[in-house]
Amino acid sequence: MLDFVNRLFRLERGEWPRLIQFGLFGFLLQMGMGVGFSAGDAAFLSNVGADRLPLVFMLTPAVMLLYTVLFSYLLVRFSIDRMVDLTLAALVAGGVAFWALIDAGLPPDWQVPLYFAVKLYLAMWYIALYSLFWNYTDAYFAIQDAKRLFPLFAAFCALGTACGAMLVGLLAESVAVQDFFLLWAAIAMATAPLAALLRRRWSQIAESDSDLEEESGGALSQLAAVGRAFGRSRYTMVFTLVLFVTLLMTNLAEYQYSMVLQEGRDEAALASLFGTLYAAANLFNLVTCLFVFNRLVARLGVRNVAFIQPLTYFAVFGWFFLQGGTGAALAAFFAYHGVLTSIEYNNQNLLFNAVPSRVKRPLRTVMEGMAEPLASLVSGGFLIYAASQIDMRELSGIGIIVGATLVAVVVALRQLYPSAMAANMRQGWMNFGGRGVLSPQFEPEARSLLARAAAGEGDSAQIAARLLGEAPVSGSAASQGPDIDALLAQLTLGDPAKCIGVAEAIDRLATREDVHIVPPLARCLPKLERDERRRMIRLLGRIADSESIPDILEAATELAPRARRAIATMLTELGETAIPRLLGGMRDRALAYRSRAIAARALAQISYAQFAANLDRLVTGELDEASRLGHTASLLDLHAGTHRSVALLARAQRERAEAAIDFVLELLAIGGLLPNFDLLIVSLHSANPKVRGNAVEAIESSVPRHYLRLLGPLLHGEAQPREGAQIDVEQVLVEALASGQAMEMTLAADVLHDRLDAAGFTQRLKAVIREGMPEMVRRHVLDLLEIDGATRPHSLDLLAALADHPEVGGATLEALGAAVLCAVFEKPEGGALAGEAGGSPFWIAHRDLGEVAARFPELALVMLKSQDGRQYAA
C-alpha cells in the first residue's frame, strides 16, 4: 500500500517525515491566513465597501516598502531561521492587537481607518507569508526534489487555508469578527515549536558548491548584489515584469468580483460567503497541487506552465466583457485564489531557481515584496480614475489587453529561462581555464635566475626557457641527421633527455608526402611535452592525411582536454575529405567517448548537415546502450561478492553508462539543443544537489520530448529494463570481453579465467587475441597465462587497491588504470602516493600522478577534494 501511495505522489522511500513536517508548517501558516482573510475581507467590505479598494491598492506599496526593506535587511543580516521566529512573533502581536482594537468599540471616526489598517495588514501578510514559507522551504530542497514535493507542500498550504476559511464560514453567525484575529494569533503561537523542530532536524543546502557561510557576506554587500542582479540579469528583469503584470491583473480581478459579490449582503453574510468561497477554492487547490501540478510540469515543462495563468486571466476578463454577472465574478475569484495559488505560484517557485543564486533569497523578497505593491499602486490609481470615467465592461476590455501583454512577456521569459539556468550553474565553480592557471608565476629574483639559465647552453637552458614560456633553442636537433625516419624512431623512444628539439627537427623536415609518419607520430603524442605536442598536431594538419584519422582519434584518448580541442580544430581544417572517417569515428563504440566527441565536433564544423542526419540515430543508440549498461551493472552488483573483478566490472559499466549520457549531452549541445556543454556536465556531476538539480532542469527544459523520454530516467536513475530482456552473468562477461573497451575486456577476462577451465578460457580468448588488441588486455592475458613469469602484483591488483584508496578512489577506473602504469615498487625520491596490493607495497610519484590528472580532470578534482572538505564536483 505504501509503495502505491509513493508512486501516486511521486515520493521516495524515507521522505514522509520531511514531507509531513514541512507540510504541517505550511498548513499552520496558511490556516491562520485563511481565518484572517475570510474575516478581514468581510469586515472591510461591510464597514468600508468595495468602492474604496483602490485606496487600499494605492496604500499597499507604502506598507510593503517598509516591510520589504526591513525584511530584506534582516534576512541578510541574520538568517532565514531567525526571520521565521520574528514573523511568528509579529503574527501573535498583530492578532492580539486587532482583536483588542476591534473589540474596544472605537468612535465612528476611527472605524474606517481601523478597517483600512486591517485590509493593509492582510495584504502585507498575504505577500509576506508566501515569500517567507517558500524562501524557507527552498533552502532545504534542490529543484528536482522541489518539482516533486513543492506541489505537495502547496497542497498542505491550500488545505490549511481551506480549513481556516471553513472555520470562519461555520462560525460567522455565532462568533464576532474580532475573535477570529485572536484565533489567528493562537495558530501562529502553535507554529513556533514546529519551526524550531524543522531547523534542528534538517540541514539547509547551499545554493552552489561554495559553503553556506561563504555566501552570507555582509548585509550591505548582499543588498548591493541584489541591485546588480537587476542590472545584469535579463531573466530577473523579465521575471519581475511577469510578476508585476500578473499582480496588476489580480488587482483588477479582485476589484471586479468584489463589486459584484458585495451587492445585497451584510457583514455576516459576506463572512459566510467568503468563508465558503475560500474553502472551495482551496479544496480545488488541494486537488490540483496533489494530482495535477506535478504532472503538468512533467508533461509541459516549467517554461510552458507559465502560460496557464495569463491565458486564464485572458479568458476571465473576456467573460466579464461579453456577459459579466455573478458567474464571471466567481470565475475571477477562482482565477485569483485557485489557479494563481495552485499553479502559478507553484510554478514561480521553480522559476525562481533561475534568478542569480548567490542572492536568491533577498532578491526574491525584493521582487515579491515590490512587484505586487507597485502593481497595487498602478492599479489603485487607475481604478480611482476608472470608477468615475469608465464602466465595468470597458474595464474588462482593458483587462483583455493587459492579459495579451502578459502572454507576450511570458514568451520572452520562456526564451531566457535555459540560459539563466546555465548562468546559475557557473556559481561556485573554480576556474581551471583561466590564463593564470596555464603558466607558473615567478618572483622577480626567480625570473632573473631562469633568464640567465635560458641564455646558456645544454638541457638546463632548454628547461629554463620552457619554464619562462619562451620557445626553446634547438640544441640536440642540430646534431641529428636529416633522416626523418631516424628522428621519428628517436621520438618514439619517449626518453625526454633525448627528445629535446627532435619534434622541431621533424617539423622542419616533414612534407605533405611523408604520410607514413602519421600513425607512429600520432601514437607519440601522449608522450610529448606540451609545446612539442602542439607542434606535432600542427604537422599532422599540414600533412592532411584523412585516412589516418582513426589513428589520430585513438591516440587522442590519452590526451588532455586542451590537446583534444587542438586535434578537433586540426581535423576540421582537413575539409570534406575527412567526412567519411569522422563519421566512422563518431559511430565507433570501440573508441573512447572523448575521441568520438572530437570526431563529432569536427564533423559538425565541416558539414552540419551530415552531423544532423546521424544525430537522432546516434543519440537513440547511445541512450539504449547506457540503459543496457545500467541494467548489466545492477546484475553484476548482485554477484559482486563472488570475485573482486565482478565488482570492478559493474563499476566500469556504470561509469561507461554515465560517459554515454555525457556523450549524448555533448552531441545535443553540438546540435544546438543544449547550452554550454562543459558547464552542464560539471554541474551534472556535482555533489551539491542544488547544482545538479539546476543542470537537470536546464536539460529537461531544452531537450525535445522524444529524447527526454529516454534520457530522463537515466538522469534520475529510474531506468527500467526493457520487456523480454533476459541476461545472465555469463552473457554479460562474454559481451564485456568482446566490447572493445580495454578496461571491461580485462576485467571480464579476469573473471572468466577464474570461472572456466583452461580449455574453456582459451576458447573464449580466441575472439580477443588479435593484432591491435588493447595493450592493457594483452598484458593481463600474459599475466593470467603466466607467460611473462611476472612475480609482481598484477595490474588489476593495483587497480583494485587504487579503487579503494581514500585519496584517488573516487576517480573513474579509466583514470586509475592510467595511474597504474606509473606504479613502482621502490619508493621514489620526492612525494609519492603509497598503496598496497597483494601484500606488496607500491608507490606512484606525485609528478606521474599529476601528469595522469592532467589528462583526466575527474582525477584532478578527486585529488583536490581529498585535500579540501568543501563540496567540489567529482
ABEGO torsion letter per residue (X at the ends): XAAAAAAAAGBBBGAAAAAAAAAAAAAAAAAAAAAAAAAAAAAAAAAAEAAAAAAAAAAAAAAAAAAAAAAAAAAAABBAAAAAAAAAAAAAAAAAAAAAAAAAGBBAAAAAAAAAAAAAAAAAAAAAAAAAAAAAAAAABBAAAAAAAAAAAAAAAAAAAAAAAAAAAAAAAABBAAAAAAAAAAAAAAAAAAAAAAAAABBBBBABABBAAAAAEBAAAAAAAAAAAAAABAAAAAAAAAAAAAAAAAAAAAAAAAAAAABGBBAAAAAAAAAAAAAAAAAAAAAAAAAAAAAAAAAAEAAAAAAAAAAAAAAAAAAAAAAEEAAAAAAAAAAAABAAAAAAAAAAAAAAAABBAAAAAAAAAAAAAAAAAAAAAAAAAAAAAAAAABBAAAAAAAAAAAAAAAAAAAAAAAAAAAAAAAAAAABGBBBAABAAAABBBBBAAAAAAAAAAAABBEAAAAAAAAAAGBBBBBAAAAABBABAAAAAAAAAAGBAAAABGAAAAAAAABBAABAAAAAAAAAAAAABBAAAAAAAAAAAAAAGBAAAAAAAAAAAAABBAAAAAAAAAAAAAAEAAAAAAAAAAAABAABBAAAAAAAAAAAAAABAAAAAAAAAAAAAAAAAAAAAAAAAAAAAAAAAAABAAAAAAAAAAAAAAAAAAAAAAAAAAAAGABBGAAAAAAAAABABAAAAAAAAAAAAAABBAAAAAAAAAAAAGABBBBBGBBBBAAAAAAAAAAAGBAAAAAAAAAAAAAABBAAAAAAAAAAABBBGBBAAAAAAAAAAAGAAGBABBBAAAAAAAAAABAAAAABBAAAAAAAAAABBABBBBEBBBBBBBGGBBBBBBAAAAAAAAAABAAAAAAAAAAABABBBBX
